Amino acid sequence: MTIGPARILGLESGTLAVGAPADICIFDPEQYWTLSEETLRSRGHNTPFLGWEFKGRVTHTLLAGEVVYEFE
């Protein structure tokens, strides 16, 4: 899902290999959570999904090997 699009765009990314940038997100497919205004990361809070329960959540995002997002 990542190496093909990266190649199309001429980027040297999209793979976890020695020397490659570690751009990954870690996803917990078993975690349940409810969308609320407090959990929205966007400035726009206009969504029909407020109050819905979802299954699966990104717990961490790494960009160039550095944690840039961690679920609290």
HTML snippet that shows the backbone in 3Dmol.js (N, CA, C, O; Angstrom):
<script src="https://3Dmol.org/build/3Dmol-min.js"></script>
<div id="view" style="width:600px;height:400px;position:relative"></div>
<script>
const pdb = `
ATOM      1  N   MET A   1       0.808  -1.199   0.000  1.00  0.00           N
ATOM      2  CA  MET A   1       0.000   0.000   0.000  1.00  0.00           C
ATOM      3  C   MET A   1       0.850   1.262   0.000  1.00  0.00           C
ATOM      4  O   MET A   1       0.327   2.349  -0.247  1.00  0.00           O
ATOM      5  N   THR A   2       2.134   1.150   0.268  1.00  0.00           N
ATOM      6  CA  THR A   2       2.937   2.365   0.375  1.00  0.00           C
ATOM      7  C   THR A   2       4.056   2.455  -0.645  1.00  0.00           C
ATOM      8  O   THR A   2       4.335   3.538  -1.161  1.00  0.00           O
ATOM      9  N   ILE A   3       4.696   1.348  -0.940  1.00  0.00           N
ATOM     10  CA  ILE A   3       5.861   1.421  -1.830  1.00  0.00           C
ATOM     11  C   ILE A   3       5.457   1.763  -3.266  1.00  0.00           C
ATOM     12  O   ILE A   3       6.153   2.520  -3.942  1.00  0.00           O
ATOM     13  N   GLY A   4       4.337   1.209  -3.733  1.00  0.00           N
ATOM     14  CA  GLY A   4       3.880   1.500  -5.096  1.00  0.00           C
ATOM     15  C   GLY A   4       3.583   2.974  -5.305  1.00  0.00           C
ATOM     16  O   GLY A   4       4.124   3.574  -6.234  1.00  0.00           O
ATOM     17  N   PRO A   5       2.738   3.583  -4.469  1.00  0.00           N
ATOM     18  CA  PRO A   5       2.478   5.012  -4.621  1.00  0.00           C
ATOM     19  C   PRO A   5       3.743   5.869  -4.483  1.00  0.00           C
ATOM     20  O   PRO A   5       3.901   6.861  -5.195  1.00  0.00           O
ATOM     21  N   ALA A   6       4.646   5.485  -3.563  1.00  0.00           N
ATOM     22  CA  ALA A   6       5.897   6.238  -3.406  1.00  0.00           C
ATOM     23  C   ALA A   6       6.710   6.187  -4.694  1.00  0.00           C
ATOM     24  O   ALA A   6       7.261   7.203  -5.118  1.00  0.00           O
ATOM     25  N   ARG A   7       6.789   5.022  -5.316  1.00  0.00           N
ATOM     26  CA  ARG A   7       7.535   4.901  -6.577  1.00  0.00           C
ATOM     27  C   ARG A   7       6.907   5.743  -7.676  1.00  0.00           C
ATOM     28  O   ARG A   7       7.615   6.393  -8.445  1.00  0.00           O
ATOM     29  N   ILE A   8       5.577   5.734  -7.755  1.00  0.00           N
ATOM     30  CA  ILE A   8       4.880   6.540  -8.769  1.00  0.00           C
ATOM     31  C   ILE A   8       5.233   8.013  -8.603  1.00  0.00           C
ATOM     32  O   ILE A   8       5.410   8.733  -9.586  1.00  0.00           O
ATOM     33  N   LEU A   9       5.333   8.455  -7.351  1.00  0.00           N
ATOM     34  CA  LEU A   9       5.646   9.861  -7.066  1.00  0.00           C
ATOM     35  C   LEU A   9       7.143  10.150  -7.085  1.00  0.00           C
ATOM     36  O   LEU A   9       7.562  11.289  -6.874  1.00  0.00           O
ATOM     37  N   GLY A  10       7.947   9.122  -7.338  1.00  0.00           N
ATOM     38  CA  GLY A  10       9.393   9.320  -7.391  1.00  0.00           C
ATOM     39  C   GLY A  10      10.030   9.530  -6.033  1.00  0.00           C
ATOM     40  O   GLY A  10      11.076  10.170  -5.929  1.00  0.00           O
ATOM     41  N   LEU A  11       9.400   8.991  -4.973  1.00  0.00           N
ATOM     42  CA  LEU A  11       9.906   9.159  -3.607  1.00  0.00           C
ATOM     43  C   LEU A  11      10.671   7.917  -3.180  1.00  0.00           C
ATOM     44  O   LEU A  11      10.302   6.798  -3.536  1.00  0.00           O
ATOM     45  N   GLU A  12      11.721   8.115  -2.427  1.00  0.00           N
ATOM     46  CA  GLU A  12      12.478   6.992  -1.882  1.00  0.00           C
ATOM     47  C   GLU A  12      11.953   6.683  -0.488  1.00  0.00           C
ATOM     48  O   GLU A  12      12.671   6.818   0.503  1.00  0.00           O
ATOM     49  N   SER A  13      10.712   6.273  -0.423  1.00  0.00           N
ATOM     50  CA  SER A  13      10.087   5.943   0.850  1.00  0.00           C
ATOM     51  C   SER A  13       9.037   4.866   0.597  1.00  0.00           C
ATOM     52  O   SER A  13       8.929   4.337  -0.509  1.00  0.00           O
ATOM     53  N   GLY A  14       8.280   4.555   1.617  1.00  0.00           N
ATOM     54  CA  GLY A  14       7.234   3.568   1.460  1.00  0.00           C
ATOM     55  C   GLY A  14       7.648   2.161   1.839  1.00  0.00           C
ATOM     56  O   GLY A  14       6.918   1.206   1.570  1.00  0.00           O
ATOM     57  N   THR A  15       8.811   2.018   2.459  1.00  0.00           N
ATOM     58  CA  THR A  15       9.284   0.698   2.860  1.00  0.00           C
ATOM     59  C   THR A  15      10.027   0.809   4.191  1.00  0.00           C
ATOM     60  O   THR A  15      10.615   1.843   4.508  1.00  0.00           O
ATOM     61  N   LEU A  16       9.987  -0.262   4.950  1.00  0.00           N
ATOM     62  CA  LEU A  16      10.778  -0.322   6.180  1.00  0.00           C
ATOM     63  C   LEU A  16      12.027  -1.126   5.863  1.00  0.00           C
ATOM     64  O   LEU A  16      12.002  -2.357   5.865  1.00  0.00           O
ATOM     65  N   ALA A  17      13.094  -0.439   5.598  1.00  0.00           N
ATOM     66  CA  ALA A  17      14.355  -1.075   5.246  1.00  0.00           C
ATOM     67  C   ALA A  17      15.495  -0.305   5.906  1.00  0.00           C
ATOM     68  O   ALA A  17      15.331   0.855   6.284  1.00  0.00           O
ATOM     69  N   VAL A  18      16.623  -0.939   6.040  1.00  0.00           N
ATOM     70  CA  VAL A  18      17.791  -0.285   6.620  1.00  0.00           C
ATOM     71  C   VAL A  18      18.107   0.963   5.813  1.00  0.00           C
ATOM     72  O   VAL A  18      18.246   0.904   4.592  1.00  0.00           O
ATOM     73  N   GLY A  19      18.220   2.087   6.500  1.00  0.00           N
ATOM     74  CA  GLY A  19      18.542   3.355   5.864  1.00  0.00           C
ATOM     75  C   GLY A  19      17.340   4.130   5.354  1.00  0.00           C
ATOM     76  O   GLY A  19      17.467   5.301   4.995  1.00  0.00           O
ATOM     77  N   ALA A  20      16.170   3.493   5.317  1.00  0.00           N
ATOM     78  CA  ALA A  20      14.957   4.178   4.859  1.00  0.00           C
ATOM     79  C   ALA A  20      14.343   4.943   6.026  1.00  0.00           C
ATOM     80  O   ALA A  20      14.474   4.524   7.176  1.00  0.00           O
ATOM     81  N   PRO A  21      13.669   6.069   5.742  1.00  0.00           N
ATOM     82  CA  PRO A  21      13.007   6.797   6.824  1.00  0.00           C
ATOM     83  C   PRO A  21      11.877   5.949   7.413  1.00  0.00           C
ATOM     84  O   PRO A  21      11.116   5.327   6.672  1.00  0.00           O
ATOM     85  N   ALA A  22      11.770   5.924   8.727  1.00  0.00           N
ATOM     86  CA  ALA A  22      10.735   5.130   9.393  1.00  0.00           C
ATOM     87  C   ALA A  22       9.473   5.974   9.518  1.00  0.00           C
ATOM     88  O   ALA A  22       9.223   6.589  10.555  1.00  0.00           O
ATOM     89  N   ASP A  23       8.691   5.995   8.460  1.00  0.00           N
ATOM     90  CA  ASP A  23       7.407   6.687   8.454  1.00  0.00           C
ATOM     91  C   ASP A  23       6.316   5.633   8.582  1.00  0.00           C
ATOM     92  O   ASP A  23       5.954   4.982   7.602  1.00  0.00           O
ATOM     93  N   ILE A  24       5.797   5.467   9.794  1.00  0.00           N
ATOM     94  CA  ILE A  24       4.797   4.422  10.018  1.00  0.00           C
ATOM     95  C   ILE A  24       3.728   4.906  10.974  1.00  0.00           C
ATOM     96  O   ILE A  24       3.934   5.849  11.739  1.00  0.00           O
ATOM     97  N   CYS A  25       2.584   4.248  10.919  1.00  0.00           N
ATOM     98  CA  CYS A  25       1.594   4.446  11.969  1.00  0.00           C
ATOM     99  C   CYS A  25       1.285   3.075  12.552  1.00  0.00           C
ATOM    100  O   CYS A  25       1.251   2.074  11.837  1.00  0.00           O
ATOM    101  N   ILE A  26       1.067   3.049  13.837  1.00  0.00           N
ATOM    102  CA  ILE A  26       0.761   1.815  14.549  1.00  0.00           C
ATOM    103  C   ILE A  26      -0.725   1.849  14.868  1.00  0.00           C
ATOM    104  O   ILE A  26      -1.228   2.802  15.464  1.00  0.00           O
ATOM    105  N   PHE A  27      -1.416   0.794  14.461  1.00  0.00           N
ATOM    106  CA  PHE A  27      -2.871   0.729  14.523  1.00  0.00           C
ATOM    107  C   PHE A  27      -3.301  -0.421  15.412  1.00  0.00           C
ATOM    108  O   PHE A  27      -2.828  -1.545  15.244  1.00  0.00           O
ATOM    109  N   ASP A  28      -4.198  -0.152  16.364  1.00  0.00           N
ATOM    110  CA  ASP A  28      -4.764  -1.188  17.218  1.00  0.00           C
ATOM    111  C   ASP A  28      -6.160  -1.515  16.703  1.00  0.00           C
ATOM    112  O   ASP A  28      -7.088  -0.740  16.934  1.00  0.00           O
ATOM    113  N   PRO A  29      -6.336  -2.638  16.013  1.00  0.00           N
ATOM    114  CA  PRO A  29      -7.632  -2.953  15.418  1.00  0.00           C
ATOM    115  C   PRO A  29      -8.700  -3.342  16.433  1.00  0.00           C
ATOM    116  O   PRO A  29      -9.874  -3.430  16.075  1.00  0.00           O
ATOM    117  N   GLU A  30      -8.327  -3.579  17.686  1.00  0.00           N
ATOM    118  CA  GLU A  30      -9.278  -4.008  18.715  1.00  0.00           C
ATOM    119  C   GLU A  30      -9.747  -2.877  19.623  1.00  0.00           C
ATOM    120  O   GLU A  30     -10.645  -3.084  20.439  1.00  0.00           O
ATOM    121  N   GLN A  31      -9.170  -1.699  19.503  1.00  0.00           N
ATOM    122  CA  GLN A  31      -9.504  -0.601  20.416  1.00  0.00           C
ATOM    123  C   GLN A  31     -10.800   0.085  19.983  1.00  0.00           C
ATOM    124  O   GLN A  31     -10.951   0.474  18.825  1.00  0.00           O
ATOM    125  N   TYR A  32     -11.733   0.228  20.926  1.00  0.00           N
ATOM    126  CA  TYR A  32     -12.982   0.951  20.683  1.00  0.00           C
ATOM    127  C   TYR A  32     -12.846   2.373  21.199  1.00  0.00           C
ATOM    128  O   TYR A  32     -12.183   2.611  22.209  1.00  0.00           O
ATOM    129  N   TRP A  33     -13.475   3.324  20.506  1.00  0.00           N
ATOM    130  CA  TRP A  33     -13.454   4.708  20.944  1.00  0.00           C
ATOM    131  C   TRP A  33     -14.679   5.424  20.384  1.00  0.00           C
ATOM    132  O   TRP A  33     -15.259   4.990  19.388  1.00  0.00           O
ATOM    133  N   THR A  34     -15.066   6.516  21.026  1.00  0.00           N
ATOM    134  CA  THR A  34     -16.227   7.290  20.622  1.00  0.00           C
ATOM    135  C   THR A  34     -15.771   8.654  20.136  1.00  0.00           C
ATOM    136  O   THR A  34     -14.984   9.328  20.799  1.00  0.00           O
ATOM    137  N   LEU A  35     -16.268   9.056  18.978  1.00  0.00           N
ATOM    138  CA  LEU A  35     -15.920  10.364  18.419  1.00  0.00           C
ATOM    139  C   LEU A  35     -16.670  11.462  19.159  1.00  0.00           C
ATOM    140  O   LEU A  35     -17.898  11.450  19.240  1.00  0.00           O
ATOM    141  N   SER A  36     -15.911  12.407  19.696  1.00  0.00           N
ATOM    142  CA  SER A  36     -16.487  13.557  20.391  1.00  0.00           C
ATOM    143  C   SER A  36     -15.742  14.805  19.938  1.00  0.00           C
ATOM    144  O   SER A  36     -14.723  14.704  19.255  1.00  0.00           O
ATOM    145  N   GLU A  37     -16.229  15.954  20.304  1.00  0.00           N
ATOM    146  CA  GLU A  37     -15.536  17.196  19.946  1.00  0.00           C
ATOM    147  C   GLU A  37     -14.133  17.224  20.539  1.00  0.00           C
ATOM    148  O   GLU A  37     -13.221  17.812  19.957  1.00  0.00           O
ATOM    149  N   GLU A  38     -13.959  16.590  21.696  1.00  0.00           N
ATOM    150  CA  GLU A  38     -12.646  16.556  22.342  1.00  0.00           C
ATOM    151  C   GLU A  38     -11.661  15.646  21.596  1.00  0.00           C
ATOM    152  O   GLU A  38     -10.455  15.889  21.635  1.00  0.00           O
ATOM    153  N   THR A  39     -12.154  14.609  20.920  1.00  0.00           N
ATOM    154  CA  THR A  39     -11.267  13.682  20.226  1.00  0.00           C
ATOM    155  C   THR A  39     -10.971  14.109  18.791  1.00  0.00           C
ATOM    156  O   THR A  39     -10.081  13.544  18.155  1.00  0.00           O
ATOM    157  N   LEU A  40     -11.699  15.094  18.271  1.00  0.00           N
ATOM    158  CA  LEU A  40     -11.438  15.571  16.907  1.00  0.00           C
ATOM    159  C   LEU A  40     -10.096  16.282  16.855  1.00  0.00           C
ATOM    160  O   LEU A  40      -9.773  17.070  17.744  1.00  0.00           O
ATOM    161  N   ARG A  41      -9.325  16.011  15.834  1.00  0.00           N
ATOM    162  CA  ARG A  41      -8.029  16.662  15.647  1.00  0.00           C
ATOM    163  C   ARG A  41      -8.137  17.818  14.659  1.00  0.00           C
ATOM    164  O   ARG A  41      -7.202  18.608  14.520  1.00  0.00           O
ATOM    165  N   SER A  42      -9.260  17.919  13.984  1.00  0.00           N
ATOM    166  CA  SER A  42      -9.475  18.957  12.980  1.00  0.00           C
ATOM    167  C   SER A  42     -10.078  20.199  13.634  1.00  0.00           C
ATOM    168  O   SER A  42     -10.743  20.105  14.665  1.00  0.00           O
ATOM    169  N   ARG A  43      -9.846  21.341  13.039  1.00  0.00           N
ATOM    170  CA  ARG A  43     -10.490  22.573  13.525  1.00  0.00           C
ATOM    171  C   ARG A  43     -11.979  22.581  13.188  1.00  0.00           C
ATOM    172  O   ARG A  43     -12.779  23.205  13.885  1.00  0.00           O
ATOM    173  N   GLY A  44     -12.341  21.881  12.115  1.00  0.00           N
ATOM    174  CA  GLY A  44     -13.752  21.793  11.726  1.00  0.00           C
ATOM    175  C   GLY A  44     -14.457  20.713  12.526  1.00  0.00           C
ATOM    176  O   GLY A  44     -14.075  19.544  12.460  1.00  0.00           O
ATOM    177  N   HIS A  45     -15.458  21.078  13.263  1.00  0.00           N
ATOM    178  CA  HIS A  45     -16.172  20.123  14.104  1.00  0.00           C
ATOM    179  C   HIS A  45     -17.539  19.783  13.528  1.00  0.00           C
ATOM    180  O   HIS A  45     -18.409  19.295  14.249  1.00  0.00           O
ATOM    181  N   ASN A  46     -17.738  20.030  12.255  1.00  0.00           N
ATOM    182  CA  ASN A  46     -19.003  19.741  11.608  1.00  0.00           C
ATOM    183  C   ASN A  46     -18.935  18.338  11.002  1.00  0.00           C
ATOM    184  O   ASN A  46     -18.425  18.155   9.897  1.00  0.00           O
ATOM    185  N   THR A  47     -19.452  17.354  11.733  1.00  0.00           N
ATOM    186  CA  THR A  47     -19.428  15.971  11.261  1.00  0.00           C
ATOM    187  C   THR A  47     -20.688  15.250  11.720  1.00  0.00           C
ATOM    188  O   THR A  47     -21.150  15.464  12.840  1.00  0.00           O
ATOM    189  N   PRO A  48     -21.238  14.412  10.877  1.00  0.00           N
ATOM    190  CA  PRO A  48     -22.417  13.631  11.293  1.00  0.00           C
ATOM    191  C   PRO A  48     -22.056  12.454  12.199  1.00  0.00           C
ATOM    192  O   PRO A  48     -22.949  11.742  12.657  1.00  0.00           O
ATOM    193  N   PHE A  49     -20.768  12.235  12.469  1.00  0.00           N
ATOM    194  CA  PHE A  49     -20.332  11.060  13.213  1.00  0.00           C
ATOM    195  C   PHE A  49     -20.109  11.306  14.700  1.00  0.00           C
ATOM    196  O   PHE A  49     -19.691  10.393  15.411  1.00  0.00           O
ATOM    197  N   LEU A  50     -20.379  12.523  15.194  1.00  0.00           N
ATOM    198  CA  LEU A  50     -20.221  12.786  16.629  1.00  0.00           C
ATOM    199  C   LEU A  50     -21.076  11.809  17.421  1.00  0.00           C
ATOM    200  O   LEU A  50     -22.252  11.604  17.119  1.00  0.00           O
ATOM    201  N   GLY A  51     -20.468  11.211  18.438  1.00  0.00           N
ATOM    202  CA  GLY A  51     -21.179  10.268  19.294  1.00  0.00           C
ATOM    203  C   GLY A  51     -21.123   8.825  18.805  1.00  0.00           C
ATOM    204  O   GLY A  51     -21.553   7.920  19.520  1.00  0.00           O
ATOM    205  N   TRP A  52     -20.607   8.592  17.610  1.00  0.00           N
ATOM    206  CA  TRP A  52     -20.511   7.225  17.093  1.00  0.00           C
ATOM    207  C   TRP A  52     -19.345   6.495  17.755  1.00  0.00           C
ATOM    208  O   TRP A  52     -18.315   7.095  18.064  1.00  0.00           O
ATOM    209  N   GLU A  53     -19.523   5.190  17.966  1.00  0.00           N
ATOM    210  CA  GLU A  53     -18.436   4.361  18.464  1.00  0.00           C
ATOM    211  C   GLU A  53     -17.746   3.685  17.277  1.00  0.00           C
ATOM    212  O   GLU A  53     -18.403   3.181  16.366  1.00  0.00           O
ATOM    213  N   PHE A  54     -16.418   3.685  17.304  1.00  0.00           N
ATOM    214  CA  PHE A  54     -15.615   3.095  16.237  1.00  0.00           C
ATOM    215  C   PHE A  54     -14.715   2.016  16.817  1.00  0.00           C
ATOM    216  O   PHE A  54     -14.352   2.057  17.992  1.00  0.00           O
ATOM    217  N   LYS A  55     -14.361   1.052  15.978  1.00  0.00           N
ATOM    218  CA  LYS A  55     -13.425   0.014  16.370  1.00  0.00           C
ATOM    219  C   LYS A  55     -12.167   0.183  15.533  1.00  0.00           C
ATOM    220  O   LYS A  55     -12.230   0.245  14.305  1.00  0.00           O
ATOM    221  N   GLY A  56     -11.012   0.259  16.213  1.00  0.00           N
ATOM    222  CA  GLY A  56      -9.731   0.456  15.548  1.00  0.00           C
ATOM    223  C   GLY A  56      -9.262   1.883  15.733  1.00  0.00           C
ATOM    224  O   GLY A  56     -10.021   2.830  15.527  1.00  0.00           O
ATOM    225  N   ARG A  57      -8.007   2.032  16.122  1.00  0.00           N
ATOM    226  CA  ARG A  57      -7.482   3.370  16.388  1.00  0.00           C
ATOM    227  C   ARG A  57      -5.975   3.409  16.167  1.00  0.00           C
ATOM    228  O   ARG A  57      -5.258   2.480  16.539  1.00  0.00           O
ATOM    229  N   VAL A  58      -5.507   4.487  15.560  1.00  0.00           N
ATOM    230  CA  VAL A  58      -4.067   4.716  15.444  1.00  0.00           C
ATOM    231  C   VAL A  58      -3.567   5.106  16.830  1.00  0.00           C
ATOM    232  O   VAL A  58      -4.103   6.019  17.458  1.00  0.00           O
ATOM    233  N   THR A  59      -2.534   4.407  17.302  1.00  0.00           N
ATOM    234  CA  THR A  59      -2.007   4.692  18.631  1.00  0.00           C
ATOM    235  C   THR A  59      -0.711   5.502  18.575  1.00  0.00           C
ATOM    236  O   THR A  59      -0.399   6.236  19.513  1.00  0.00           O
ATOM    237  N   HIS A  60       0.045   5.373  17.484  1.00  0.00           N
ATOM    238  CA  HIS A  60       1.302   6.105  17.326  1.00  0.00           C
ATOM    239  C   HIS A  60       1.536   6.402  15.846  1.00  0.00           C
ATOM    240  O   HIS A  60       1.143   5.628  14.974  1.00  0.00           O
ATOM    241  N   THR A  61       2.175   7.520  15.584  1.00  0.00           N
ATOM    242  CA  THR A  61       2.637   7.848  14.235  1.00  0.00           C
ATOM    243  C   THR A  61       4.094   8.282  14.348  1.00  0.00           C
ATOM    244  O   THR A  61       4.443   9.122  15.178  1.00  0.00           O
ATOM    245  N   LEU A  62       4.940   7.696  13.498  1.00  0.00           N
ATOM    246  CA  LEU A  62       6.361   8.048  13.456  1.00  0.00           C
ATOM    247  C   LEU A  62       6.680   8.649  12.101  1.00  0.00           C
ATOM    248  O   LEU A  62       6.255   8.132  11.068  1.00  0.00           O
ATOM    249  N   LEU A  63       7.420   9.728  12.107  1.00  0.00           N
ATOM    250  CA  LEU A  63       7.862  10.397  10.895  1.00  0.00           C
ATOM    251  C   LEU A  63       9.374  10.510  10.975  1.00  0.00           C
ATOM    252  O   LEU A  63       9.908  11.142  11.886  1.00  0.00           O
ATOM    253  N   ALA A  64      10.061   9.900  10.021  1.00  0.00           N
ATOM    254  CA  ALA A  64      11.531   9.840  10.016  1.00  0.00           C
ATOM    255  C   ALA A  64      12.061   9.259  11.326  1.00  0.00           C
ATOM    256  O   ALA A  64      13.103   9.677  11.831  1.00  0.00           O
ATOM    257  N   GLY A  65      11.315   8.278  11.869  1.00  0.00           N
ATOM    258  CA  GLY A  65      11.748   7.603  13.085  1.00  0.00           C
ATOM    259  C   GLY A  65      11.421   8.318  14.372  1.00  0.00           C
ATOM    260  O   GLY A  65      11.706   7.795  15.449  1.00  0.00           O
ATOM    261  N   GLU A  66      10.829   9.502  14.299  1.00  0.00           N
ATOM    262  CA  GLU A  66      10.475  10.275  15.501  1.00  0.00           C
ATOM    263  C   GLU A  66       8.969  10.180  15.746  1.00  0.00           C
ATOM    264  O   GLU A  66       8.181  10.297  14.807  1.00  0.00           O
ATOM    265  N   VAL A  67       8.566   9.969  16.998  1.00  0.00           N
ATOM    266  CA  VAL A  67       7.147   9.915  17.333  1.00  0.00           C
ATOM    267  C   VAL A  67       6.568  11.323  17.209  1.00  0.00           C
ATOM    268  O   VAL A  67       6.993  12.242  17.908  1.00  0.00           O
ATOM    269  N   VAL A  68       5.588  11.482  16.306  1.00  0.00           N
ATOM    270  CA  VAL A  68       4.937  12.774  16.125  1.00  0.00           C
ATOM    271  C   VAL A  68       3.494  12.767  16.643  1.00  0.00           C
ATOM    272  O   VAL A  68       2.869  13.819  16.771  1.00  0.00           O
ATOM    273  N   TYR A  69       2.974  11.573  16.937  1.00  0.00           N
ATOM    274  CA  TYR A  69       1.652  11.448  17.522  1.00  0.00           C
ATOM    275  C   TYR A  69       1.628  10.218  18.397  1.00  0.00           C
ATOM    276  O   TYR A  69       2.101   9.152  18.002  1.00  0.00           O
ATOM    277  N   GLU A  70       1.077  10.367  19.587  1.00  0.00           N
ATOM    278  CA  GLU A  70       0.894   9.240  20.495  1.00  0.00           C
ATOM    279  C   GLU A  70      -0.443   9.402  21.178  1.00  0.00           C
ATOM    280  O   GLU A  70      -0.702  10.422  21.816  1.00  0.00           O
ATOM    281  N   PHE A  71      -1.306   8.387  21.044  1.00  0.00           N
ATOM    282  CA  PHE A  71      -2.627   8.446  21.675  1.00  0.00           C
ATOM    283  C   PHE A  71      -2.451   8.454  23.187  1.00  0.00           C
ATOM    284  O   PHE A  71      -1.703   7.654  23.748  1.00  0.00           O
ATOM    285  N   GLU A  72      -3.143   9.360  23.821  1.00  0.00           N
ATOM    286  CA  GLU A  72      -3.014   9.538  25.282  1.00  0.00           C
ATOM    287  C   GLU A  72      -3.964   8.667  26.029  1.00  0.00           C
ATOM    288  O   GLU A  72      -3.987   8.692  27.259  1.00  0.00           O
TER     289      GLU A  72
END
`;
const viewer = $3Dmol.createViewer("view");
viewer.addModel(pdb, "pdb");
viewer.setStyle({}, {cartoon: {color: "spectrum"}});
viewer.zoomTo();
viewer.render();
</script>
